[in-house]
Amino acid sequence: MVLLTMMALVVIGVVRLRNLFAVVILSSIYSFLMASVLIVLDAVDVAMTEAAVGAGVSTVLMLAALYLTKSEEAAPRHTPLLPMFVTIVIGAALVYGAADMPPFGAADTPPNTHVGQAYLERSLPDTGVPNVVSSVLASYRGFDTLGETVVVFTAGIGVLLLLRRNTRSKAKD
């Protein structure tokens, strides 16, 4: 609960601040807090990915993009009542949906009785990889992992192209 409270405070800070550099830093802090939550949930591999991509690469890309823009956000032209209303409605729907979920780690749920056991039993014969986590990430979820890599690579190339264009326009002046 402490980590979730800290995450909520960081989100409030991101929404309230107009300094974009501070928003980027708070976003990085949010990613580290999310990685901590994932470690508490025993998802260490996902936590390391969140820390590397969310707090590392994303922060560098946002700082590079911030280099090309102003450091202060423009004042809003309208009141944020509609976005706030939509956010509250979606948040309430998520809480309502989560209230019907089984307790975390309950042994009698389908993921623990059927799916997880199937991965443990079929991992080695299906993939030939003795480590179950590696076989799931590399074999069963290979296209998903490839897609994530393509997204991060594309974002990096986009920022590099923006930086290169800015360098050329300065050289012409």
C-alpha positions as a Markdown table, in Angstrom:
| # | Residue | x | y | z |
|---|---|---|---|---|
| 1 | Met | 0.0 | 0.0 | 0.0 |
| 2 | Val | 2.9 | 2.3 | 0.7 |
| 3 | Leu | 4.3 | 1.9 | -2.9 |
| 4 | Leu | 0.8 | 2.4 | -4.4 |
| 5 | Thr | 0.3 | 5.6 | -2.3 |
| 6 | Met | 3.7 | 6.9 | -3.4 |
| 7 | Met | 2.7 | 6.1 | -7.0 |
| 8 | Ala | -0.5 | 8.0 | -6.6 |
| 9 | Leu | 1.3 | 11.0 | -5.2 |
| 10 | Val | 3.8 | 11.0 | -8.1 |
| 11 | Val | 0.9 | 10.9 | -10.6 |
| 12 | Ile | -0.7 | 13.9 | -8.8 |
| 13 | Gly | 2.7 | 15.7 | -9.1 |
| 14 | Val | 2.9 | 14.9 | -12.8 |
| 15 | Val | -0.6 | 16.3 | -13.4 |
| 16 | Arg | -0.1 | 19.5 | -11.4 |
| 17 | Leu | 3.4 | 20.5 | -12.6 |
| 18 | Arg | 4.0 | 22.7 | -15.7 |
| 19 | Asn | 7.8 | 22.3 | -15.7 |
| 20 | Leu | 8.4 | 19.5 | -18.3 |
| 21 | Phe | 11.8 | 18.6 | -16.9 |
| 22 | Ala | 10.2 | 17.9 | -13.5 |
| 23 | Val | 7.5 | 15.8 | -15.2 |
| 24 | Val | 10.1 | 13.7 | -17.0 |
| 25 | Ile | 11.9 | 13.1 | -13.7 |
| 26 | Leu | 8.7 | 12.2 | -11.9 |
| 27 | Ser | 7.8 | 9.8 | -14.7 |
| 28 | Ser | 11.1 | 8.1 | -14.1 |
| 29 | Ile | 10.4 | 7.9 | -10.4 |
| 30 | Tyr | 7.0 | 6.4 | -11.2 |
| 31 | Ser | 8.7 | 3.7 | -13.3 |
| 32 | Phe | 11.0 | 2.8 | -10.5 |
| 33 | Leu | 8.1 | 2.6 | -8.1 |
| 34 | Met | 6.2 | 0.4 | -10.5 |
| 35 | Ala | 9.3 | -1.8 | -10.8 |
| 36 | Ser | 9.3 | -2.1 | -7.0 |
| 37 | Val | 5.7 | -3.1 | -7.0 |
| 38 | Leu | 6.5 | -5.8 | -9.6 |
| 39 | Ile | 9.3 | -7.1 | -7.4 |
| 40 | Val | 6.9 | -7.3 | -4.4 |
| 41 | Leu | 4.6 | -9.4 | -6.7 |
| 42 | Asp | 7.5 | -11.8 | -7.5 |
| 43 | Ala | 7.7 | -10.7 | -11.2 |
| 44 | Val | 11.4 | -9.9 | -11.1 |
| 45 | Asp | 11.9 | -10.3 | -14.9 |
| 46 | Val | 9.1 | -7.8 | -15.6 |
| 47 | Ala | 10.4 | -5.5 | -12.9 |
| 48 | Met | 13.9 | -5.4 | -14.5 |
| 49 | Thr | 12.3 | -4.6 | -17.9 |
| 50 | Glu | 10.2 | -1.8 | -16.4 |
| 51 | Ala | 13.3 | -0.4 | -14.7 |
| 52 | Ala | 15.4 | -0.6 | -17.8 |
| 53 | Val | 12.8 | 0.6 | -20.4 |
| 54 | Gly | 10.5 | 2.7 | -18.2 |
| 55 | Ala | 13.0 | 4.5 | -16.1 |
| 56 | Gly | 16.1 | 4.2 | -18.3 |
| 57 | Val | 15.5 | 4.3 | -22.0 |
| 58 | Ser | 12.2 | 6.3 | -21.8 |
| 59 | Thr | 13.7 | 8.9 | -19.6 |
| 60 | Val | 16.6 | 9.4 | -22.0 |
| 61 | Leu | 14.2 | 9.6 | -24.9 |
| 62 | Met | 12.0 | 12.1 | -23.2 |
| 63 | Leu | 14.9 | 14.3 | -22.1 |
| 64 | Ala | 16.2 | 14.2 | -25.7 |
| 65 | Ala | 12.8 | 15.3 | -27.0 |
| 66 | Leu | 12.6 | 17.9 | -24.2 |
| 67 | Tyr | 15.9 | 19.4 | -25.6 |
| 68 | Leu | 14.0 | 20.3 | -28.7 |
| 69 | Thr | 11.0 | 21.9 | -27.0 |
| 70 | Lys | 10.3 | 24.5 | -24.4 |
| 71 | Ser | 10.8 | 23.6 | -20.7 |
| 72 | Glu | 7.4 | 24.9 | -19.6 |
| 73 | Glu | 4.0 | 23.6 | -20.6 |
| 74 | Ala | 1.6 | 26.1 | -22.0 |
| 75 | Ala | -1.3 | 27.2 | -19.8 |
| 76 | Pro | -4.4 | 25.2 | -20.5 |
| 77 | Arg | -7.1 | 27.0 | -22.6 |
| 78 | His | -10.0 | 25.3 | -20.9 |
| 79 | Thr | -10.8 | 23.8 | -17.6 |
| 80 | Pro | -9.8 | 20.1 | -17.1 |
| 81 | Leu | -13.2 | 19.0 | -15.9 |
| 82 | Leu | -14.0 | 16.7 | -18.8 |
| 83 | Pro | -10.7 | 14.8 | -18.7 |
| 84 | Met | -11.0 | 14.6 | -14.9 |
| 85 | Phe | -14.6 | 13.2 | -15.2 |
| 86 | Val | -13.5 | 10.6 | -17.8 |
| 87 | Thr | -10.5 | 9.6 | -15.6 |
| 88 | Ile | -12.8 | 9.1 | -12.6 |
| 89 | Val | -15.3 | 7.1 | -14.5 |
| 90 | Ile | -12.6 | 4.8 | -16.0 |
| 91 | Gly | -11.0 | 4.5 | -12.6 |
| 92 | Ala | -14.3 | 3.5 | -11.0 |
| 93 | Ala | -14.9 | 0.9 | -13.7 |
| 94 | Leu | -11.5 | -0.6 | -13.1 |
| 95 | Val | -12.0 | -0.7 | -9.3 |
| 96 | Tyr | -15.5 | -2.3 | -9.9 |
| 97 | Gly | -14.0 | -4.9 | -12.2 |
| 98 | Ala | -11.1 | -5.7 | -9.8 |
| 99 | Ala | -13.5 | -6.2 | -6.9 |
| 100 | Asp | -14.7 | -9.5 | -8.6 |
| 101 | Met | -11.3 | -10.9 | -9.0 |
| 102 | Pro | -10.2 | -13.9 | -6.9 |
| 103 | Pro | -7.7 | -13.2 | -4.1 |
| 104 | Phe | -4.1 | -12.8 | -5.2 |
| 105 | Gly | -2.3 | -16.2 | -5.4 |
| 106 | Ala | -5.4 | -18.3 | -4.7 |
| 107 | Ala | -4.6 | -21.9 | -5.5 |
| 108 | Asp | -8.0 | -22.7 | -7.0 |
| 109 | Thr | -7.9 | -20.2 | -9.9 |
| 110 | Pro | -7.5 | -21.3 | -13.5 |
| 111 | Pro | -4.1 | -19.8 | -13.9 |
| 112 | Asn | -2.8 | -21.8 | -11.0 |
| 113 | Thr | -4.7 | -25.0 | -11.7 |
| 114 | His | -4.4 | -25.3 | -15.5 |
| 115 | Val | -2.3 | -22.8 | -17.3 |
| 116 | Gly | 0.7 | -22.6 | -15.0 |
| 117 | Gln | 0.9 | -26.4 | -14.6 |
| 118 | Ala | 0.7 | -26.8 | -18.3 |
| 119 | Tyr | 3.7 | -24.5 | -18.9 |
| 120 | Leu | 5.7 | -26.3 | -16.2 |
| 121 | Glu | 5.0 | -29.8 | -17.7 |
| 122 | Arg | 5.3 | -28.9 | -21.4 |
| 123 | Ser | 8.1 | -26.3 | -21.3 |
| 124 | Leu | 11.1 | -28.6 | -21.8 |
| 125 | Pro | 9.5 | -31.0 | -24.4 |
| 126 | Asp | 8.0 | -28.1 | -26.4 |
| 127 | Thr | 11.0 | -25.7 | -26.4 |
| 128 | Gly | 14.1 | -27.7 | -25.3 |
| 129 | Val | 14.9 | -24.9 | -22.9 |
| 130 | Pro | 15.4 | -26.1 | -19.3 |
| 131 | Asn | 14.6 | -22.7 | -17.7 |
| 132 | Val | 10.8 | -22.2 | -17.7 |
| 133 | Val | 10.9 | -18.4 | -17.6 |
| 134 | Ser | 13.3 | -18.3 | -20.5 |
| 135 | Ser | 11.2 | -20.7 | -22.5 |
| 136 | Val | 8.1 | -18.7 | -21.9 |
| 137 | Leu | 9.7 | -15.4 | -22.8 |
| 138 | Ala | 11.7 | -16.6 | -25.8 |
| 139 | Ser | 9.5 | -19.3 | -27.3 |
| 140 | Tyr | 5.9 | -18.9 | -26.2 |
| 141 | Arg | 6.0 | -15.1 | -26.1 |
| 142 | Gly | 8.7 | -14.6 | -28.7 |
| 143 | Phe | 6.6 | -12.4 | -31.0 |
| 144 | Asp | 5.5 | -10.3 | -28.1 |
| 145 | Thr | 9.1 | -9.7 | -27.1 |
| 146 | Leu | 10.1 | -8.9 | -30.6 |
| 147 | Gly | 7.2 | -6.4 | -30.8 |
| 148 | Glu | 8.4 | -4.7 | -27.6 |
| 149 | Thr | 11.9 | -4.5 | -29.0 |
| 150 | Val | 10.7 | -3.0 | -32.3 |
| 151 | Val | 8.7 | -0.3 | -30.4 |
| 152 | Val | 11.7 | 0.8 | -28.3 |
| 153 | Phe | 14.0 | 0.7 | -31.4 |
| 154 | Thr | 11.5 | 2.8 | -33.4 |
| 155 | Ala | 11.2 | 5.4 | -30.6 |
| 156 | Gly | 15.0 | 5.7 | -30.4 |
| 157 | Ile | 15.4 | 6.1 | -34.2 |
| 158 | Gly | 12.6 | 8.8 | -34.1 |
| 159 | Val | 14.4 | 10.8 | -31.4 |
| 160 | Leu | 17.7 | 10.5 | -33.3 |
| 161 | Leu | 16.1 | 11.7 | -36.5 |
| 162 | Leu | 14.6 | 14.7 | -34.6 |
| 163 | Leu | 18.0 | 15.6 | -33.1 |
| 164 | Arg | 19.7 | 15.2 | -36.5 |
| 165 | Arg | 17.1 | 17.5 | -38.1 |
| 166 | Asn | 17.6 | 20.1 | -35.4 |
| 167 | Thr | 21.4 | 20.0 | -35.9 |
| 168 | Arg | 21.0 | 20.5 | -39.7 |
| 169 | Ser | 18.6 | 23.5 | -39.3 |
| 170 | Lys | 21.1 | 25.2 | -36.8 |
| 171 | Ala | 23.9 | 24.6 | -39.3 |
| 172 | Lys | 22.0 | 26.4 | -42.1 |
| 173 | Asp | 21.4 | 29.4 | -39.9 |
